[in-house]
Amino acid sequence: VGNQNLAQGFEIQPFVAAGQGQSPPQHQRRTAADQAAHFSFRYRSAANCAQRVVQGDGKVARRVEQGSIKVEADNFEAVRGHRWAIGSGRWNPQSFGGMSAAMSASDTPLAVIVLAAGKGTRMKSDLHKVLHPIAGHPMLLHLLGSLGEVGIDRQVIVAGDRREQIEAALADSGAEVVVQDPQLGTAHAALMAKPALADFNGLVLVCFGDVPFLSAATVRRLCAALTGDARVAVLGFRPADTAAYGRIIADADGTVRKMVEHKDASTEERAVNLCNSGVIVAHSNDMWRLLDAVGNDNAAGEYYLPDVATNAIAEGARVVVVETDESEVMGVNSRAELAEAEARWQQRRRKQAMDDGASLIAPETVWFAWDTRLGRDVMIEPNVFFGPGVTVADGVKIRANCHIEGASLALGVEVGPFARLRPGTVLEEKAKVGNFVEVKKATMCKGAKANHLTYIGDAEVGAGANIGAGTITCNYDGYFKYKTIIGERAFIGSNSSLVAPVKIGADAIVGAGSAVTRDVAAGELRIVRGEQLVKPGWADRFHDAMKKKKAEKKG
């Protein structure tokens, strides 16, 4: 919407956790939850970035886009084909229902109904389909994260099979879970949210839980299309292969004249490449009435969501279509599509990382989590995997074949090759973790080093301390975990075992091969190993005796 000038005076969010600002999946008029589709993501254009302007919370961003907040920037353009421009977001008098003339679009609350009642049989999984992760984050939470940017007031998830999994995933989220039983189609599913929203007066958006990358920008555009005499807005797309998608027959200004299923379309209508995603928005006054009017006079005996728009057109109301890229409206219904979604997400995130100042030697071998945060001048070598909860500061070097999860890496840290950082790891400035080192729930303070073949768990390693090869913090007795504290500038010799709970004082030295079970004072030398026994000539006598014995045995 508009152009790059919209960004003036606002903070543009460059990359938001998994899926936010990306495109979502797709559904037909029929059982959308099980429709096969493929993902392809498009990198965000300057205009799309402008749509993600944020000042304050998501509602302010929505108001900027819808026009109730004036932005001092020039050369704004109207949304092409949708009769709307920044600064003109006033609702005209309505006879069909909805808002009064005095109410602006930005003043209208927004509720979201997410349909997630499908069985997801093609996943062949005990886990609910919408909870399968992309970049370590459930699909449903990707979607809700993007919707959260818009500034939604209410969210209702329509569940069916394995609803308890969804309820657990959404605990303390503020979302309400309702049940569709029996499952009689998408319109019937949306109608299950009506009791939960009985006191709600505003816009109602219906979307799909297996459409994880529906962007906030697209939702804003869709809601903003409900201006003037428009009563229903649908989301359309133009796929490379129209397949069996339902078609949207629309005028150049976006007014929908007809929505028709592929099987019912004429030859001329099938030639139209504008297809229906299934995502739809209307004011609650209209949405509930139109949903109630949907019938099931079809071969499957189901109630289909696109009939909301069809019935509105039949009543003489104006229905408009907002177009988005194919990549935003394609559903994830199988393991193969899930893998493709992951690959597309990773491709986009890698490019974003490099655009933001990180160097990836072999980008296709680096795998990010949905919430990975990278600083500038970070160097990442091949075959590095980031699990959730990783923050990497400026100037960090991550060498090849590392696995990092739940860790914080400060300025100038070096990790790897072949290192594993587990949750709770904190590496402070200039700390170094080398090859075949594992760190778990431990802090290595400024300049501390563990260069090779070491396990550091439940520990605190002081600034400048050096941990020799083969050192182990023995933190577990089979029942409980215990902590090891190593002081500043302490030196731990190779192949030492520090049996927790134990403290090594500042500047202390632990001799190689020691098994330390008691605290070591600051500045102390601790050597815990058996005294060496020396027997001159013993080995020679042993060899002579054994050779003689072996010869006698052969004779």
N, C-alpha and C positions, 0 to 999 in steps of 0.2 A: 504494500500500500504506500503510495507516495514515492519518495526517493530517498537518497542517502541523507538529504538535509534534515529528515525527520530525526536523525540521530543527534542533532545539535542540542546540547544542554541536557542530555540524558546519558545514563550508563547503559551501554550495550553489552549484554551478557554473551561472551564469546563461545562458551561451551558449557552446557548444562548437563547434569547427569543423565545417563542413558535414556535416550529416546526423546528427551525434551528438545523441541525445535525440529524434530524430524518428521517424516511422513508416516502415516499409519496404514493398516491393512483394510481388507475389503469384504463386503458382503453383498449378496444378491437379495432379491426379494424373498427367495426361499431360504432354507435353513442356512443362514449365513455362517453359523459357527463351524460348519463342516465343509465350507467351500474351499477348494484348492486354489492356492495363489502363490505368487512369487514376489520376493522383495527386491527392490533396487532403490537405493537412496541417492538423492541429489544433494550436492553440497549447497548450503544456504547462500542465496544471493544477497546482495546488499539490501534489496527491498525486503527480503524475508528477515534479515537482521533488524531492519527498522521496525518490523512488526513486533519484535521482542523487546522493545523499549520498556524499561522498568524504572519507575520513580516511586518509591514507597512500595506498597503491596501490589498484587496482581490486579486488583480492581482499578487502581489508578492507571495502570497500563492499558486496561480495557477501555477506560474512559478517554484516554488520549486517542486511541484508535477510533472510537466511536464518535468523538467530536465534542463532548461536553467540556473538555479541558482544551484550551487554546494553546497551541505550540507556536512559539515565535520562530518560524523557519519559512523559507520561501519555496516557491515552485512545487507546491503539493499537487498531486494528481488525484482525481477520483478513482475509485475502484472501477476498472473498466468493465462495462457491461452489467453493472449492478446498481446504477442510479444512486450512488452514495459517495459522499466526499467528507473529508475531515472538516468539521465545523457545521455540518448540515444534519447532525444526528438527532433530529426531532421527529416525533411520531405524529403522523397526520390523523385527523379524526377517523374513527373506525366504526363500521357498522357490523363487522364480522365477529368482533370480540377483541380481547387484549387490552391495550393501554389507552389512556385518554390522550388528547392532543397535547396536554401540558406536560406529559411525562417523556423524558428523554431516554434513549436506548441505554445510556450509561447508568441511569437510575434504576434500571430493571434488574432485580436479582436473577441469578442463573442457577438452576438445578441440573444435575447430570444423572441420567439413568444409564448404567453400564450393564449390558446384557452378558451374563456369564453362566447361563443355565445349561448350555450344551454339554453332552457327555464326553465330547472329545475322543471318540473311540479310535480315531486314526492315530492318536498319540500312543496307544497301547501302554498306558501308564496308570499307576495307582495315584499319581499326583494330578490334581486338577489341571486341565490344559492351561488356564490363564495364569497359573503359578509357575509354569516352567520358566527358567531364567534365561535372559539374554544379558550378557556381560555381568553375570552374577546377580541379576535383579529380576524378580518376577515380572512377566509381561504386564500383568494388571497394575503393578506399581509403577512401571514405566508410564502407562497411560495416565494414571492418577497424578503422577508428578507433573506431566505436561498440563493436564487440566487445572492443577493447582495454580499454575502461572496465570491463568485467565482470571482468577478471583471468583471461584464458584462458591455459592452459599450453601448448597446442599448436594450430597451425593448418595445415590442409592444403587446398590449392586444387586442385581437379580440373579440368584443362584438356584441350583437344582441339585444335581448329583454332587456329593462330597462338599456340601455347603460348609461343613464344619472347618474344612481346610481354609476356605476363603475367610470365614469369620476369624480364625486364628491369625491369618496374615494381615487382617485389617484391624486387629485389636488396637484400641486407643487412637485410631486414625480419624474418628469422627464420621466415617462412612456407615450407613445403615445397610444391612443385608436383609433382603426379603427373598421369599421362596416362590418359584414357579413349579407347581405340581398339580395336575399333570402339565407336560410341556406341549402347548398347542400352537406354537409359532411365535414369531418375533413380536408381533403386535400384542399378542396375549401376554408375553413376557414383560413388555413395557408397561402394560396396564397393571401388572402386579405391584408396581411402585406407587400407584395412585393413593392407597391408604397412608403410606409413609409421607406423602407430599400433600395430604389433604388440606393443610393450612398454608401451603405455599402459593404465592402469587407472583409469577414472573416467567422467564423463559425456561423451557424444558428441552434439554438436548438429550437425544438418545444415541448411544454409540455402543461399541462392542469390545468386550474384554480381551479378545484375541486380536485386537487391532492396537498393538502397543505403542505405535509411534505417531499417533494423531497429534499434530502439533498445536500448541497454544495459538499460534498465529492463524492457523486455518480455522480454529474454533471461533476466534474473534471475528474473522471475516464472515463466517457463516451467520453468527448472531447479528452482526451489523447489517446483513442483508435484509433483516426484518424491519425495514423502514418503509415509509409511505404506506401503500396499500398491500404490501406483501404480508401474508399471514403464515406461510410455511416456507422454510428454506431447506433444500436438500443438497447434499454434497455429491458432486459428479466428478468423473475423471475420464480421461481418454487413453485407454490401454493400447499397447502395441498390438495385442490380440484381443479382440472384443469377446471371443469365446462365447459363452452362454450367458453373459451378463444381461441384466435388464437394461433397456435403453431409455434415455431421457430425450424427448422431443421438445426443443426449446427455441424461442426466438433469439435474435441477436442480443437483445437487452437482458437475457437471462430468464425471461418469463417462460415457465414450463407449460406446454400445451397438452402433453400426454406423457405418461410413464407406462411402459409396456414391457412385459417379460419377453425374453428372446423367443420362446416357443410360440408366443402369440403374435409376434411382430411380423409385419409384411416385409416383402423384399426391400422396399424403400426404407422402411424403419430399421431393418437390420444393417443397412448401409451407413446409418448414423453411428458415429464412434463415441458419442457422449454416453457414458454408462453410469449406472446408479451404484453408489457405495453402500447405501443403506443408512448412513448417518443423516439425521434429520433434526430440525429444531422448530419449535413453535411456542407461542405463549401458552401457559397452562390453561387459560380459559378455552383455547382452541384445541390444545393437544388432547385433553381428556375426552372432550366431546367427540373428536374425530377418531380416537382410539376406540371409544365405546361403539362407534358406528361401523367399525370394520367387521366384515362378515367372513365366513369360512366356506363360501360356495366355490370350492376348487377341488381338484382331484385328491389332494392330501388332507382336506378338511381342516386346514390350519388357518390361523389369522396372521396375515402378513403386514409388516410395518409399512412398506411403501404404499399400501392402500390409504394411509393417512393423507398422503399428498394427492392420490387419485380422487379420494372423496372430496377433498377441499376444492380441487379443480371442478368437480361435478357440481359443487354448490355455487360456483362462480367466484370463488376466492382466488387471489393471485398467489401462485406458488413460484418461487424463484430457485434457480440453481446456482451454486457457487462451485467453481472448478478448482481442483487441486491436482497435483502430480499423481501419477499411477502408484508411485512408491508409498504414498500415504494411506492407501485404502486397500491394502492387500492383507488377507488374514493368514495367521499361522495356525495350521491345522494338523501338521504332521511333523515327525522328527526331521525330515529332510528340509521342510520349510523353516523349521526352527534353526537348523544349522545355517541355512542361507541367510536368515535374518541376522544371526550372530556375525556371519562373515561381512555382511553389508554394514552393520553397525561398527564393527572393528575397522573397516576400511575408512569410514568417515572419521572415526576418532583418531586414527593414526595421522590422517591429513591435518586434523585440527591440532594435534600435538606438535607437528612440524611447523605449522603456520604460527603457533604460539612460541616458537623458539627452542624446541627440543630437537636433537638430532637422533634419528633412528637409522642405523646402518642398513638394516634389512627390515623395513617396515612390516612386510607381510608376515614376519615371524614374531612380532611383538603383540601381546594380547592384553588389553586393558579391561578393567572393571568399570562398571557404570559410574563410580564415584572417584576414580583415580585423578589425582591432582598433581600436575607437573609444573616445576618452575622453568626459568629460562636457562639456556646453555646446559641442559641436561643431556648427557650422552647415554644412549641405550644401545647396547650391542645385540646381536641376534639371539633369538630364542629366550626371550624374557616374558614371564607371565605375571600379571598383577591380579591378585585377588582383591576383594572389597576392602576399603578402608586404608588406602595407601596415599600418603602425602609425600611428595618429593620436592625439596627446595632447590634453589638455583645452584648450578655448578656441580650437580651430583653425577657421578659416573657409575653406571650399572653394567658390569661386564657380562659376557655371554652366559646363557643357560642358568638363569637365576629364577627363583620362585619367591614372590614377595606378597605378603598378605597382612593387613592390619598393622602396618608399620609406618613410622614417621622418620624420614631421612632429612637431616638438616644440611645446611650449606656445606658444600665441598666434600660430602661423604663419598666413599668408594666402596662398592659392593661387588663380590664375585671375583672370578667366574665360579660357577657351580655353587652358589650360596643359596641358603634358604632362610628367609626372614619370616617368622610366624607371628601371629597376632600378639600385640603388646610390646613389640620391639620398638625401641627409640634409639636412634643413632644420632648423637649430637654432632656439632660442627667438626668436620675433618676426621671423624671416626672412620675406621677401616675394618671391613669384614671381608676376608679373602676366600680362597677356594676351599670347598668342602667344609664350610663353617655353617652351623645352624644356630640361630638365635631365637629364643622364645621368651616373651614376657620379661624382657630384660632391657636395661638402659646402659648404653655405652657412652660415657661422657666425652667431652671434647678431646679429640686426638687419641682416644683409646684404640688399640689394635688387637685383632685376632686374625692373623694372616692365613692360617691353614689348619684344617683337620681338627676342628674344635666344636664342642657343644656348650653353649651358654644359655642356661634356662633359669628363670626366676632369680635373676641376679642384677646387681648394680656394679658396673665397672667404672672406676674413677677416671678422671681426666689423665691422659698420658700413660695409662697402664698398658702393659704389654702381656698378651696371653700367648704362651708358646704352643707349638703344634702338639696336637693330641690331648690337650687339656679338656677335662670334663667337669662341669659343675654337677655333682650327684645330688639332684634336687628331690628325688622321690623314693620313698621307702616302701612303696606298694600300697600305701593308704593315704598319705598326705604329701603336699609339696612344701619345700623349705627353701629359704632364701640364702644366697651367697652374696656377701658384700666385699668388694675388692677396692682398696683405697687408691688414692691418686699416686701415679708413678710407680705403682707396685709392678714387680716382674714375676711372672709365673712361668717356671721352667717347663720344658716340653714333657709331655706324657704324665702330667700331674692330675690327680683326682682331688677335687675340693668337695668334701662331704658336708653338705648343708644340714643344719644351719651353721654357718661359719663366717668369720670376718677376717679379712687380710688387711692389715694396716697400711697406711701410706708409706711409700718408699720401701716396703718390705720385699724380700726376695724369697721365693719358694724354689728350692732346688729341683732340678729335673727328676722325674720319676717318683715324686713324693705323693703320698696319700694323706692329705691333711684333714684331720678330724677335729682339731681344736683351733681356737682363734690364734692368729699370728699378730704380734704387736707391731706397731709402726717401727720401721727401720730394722726389723729383726730378720735374720736368716733362718729359714726352717727347712731342714732336710729330714725327710721321713722315708728311709729305705734301709735295707739290711746292710750290715758292715761287710765290706769285700773280704773274701778269703783268698789268700795267695799261697799256692803250693808249687814251688819251682820243680820242673821236670815231671810233674804228675802226668801230664798229657802224653809225653813221650813214652813213659812206662805203660800207660794204658793202651796206646796204639800197638806197641810191641806184643803185649800180652794177648790182645784180641787177634792180631794177625797170626800168632802162633797157634791159638786155639782153632782158628778157621782152617789153617793148613792141616792140622791133625784130624779134623773132622772130614776133610776131603780124602785124606789118605786111608 
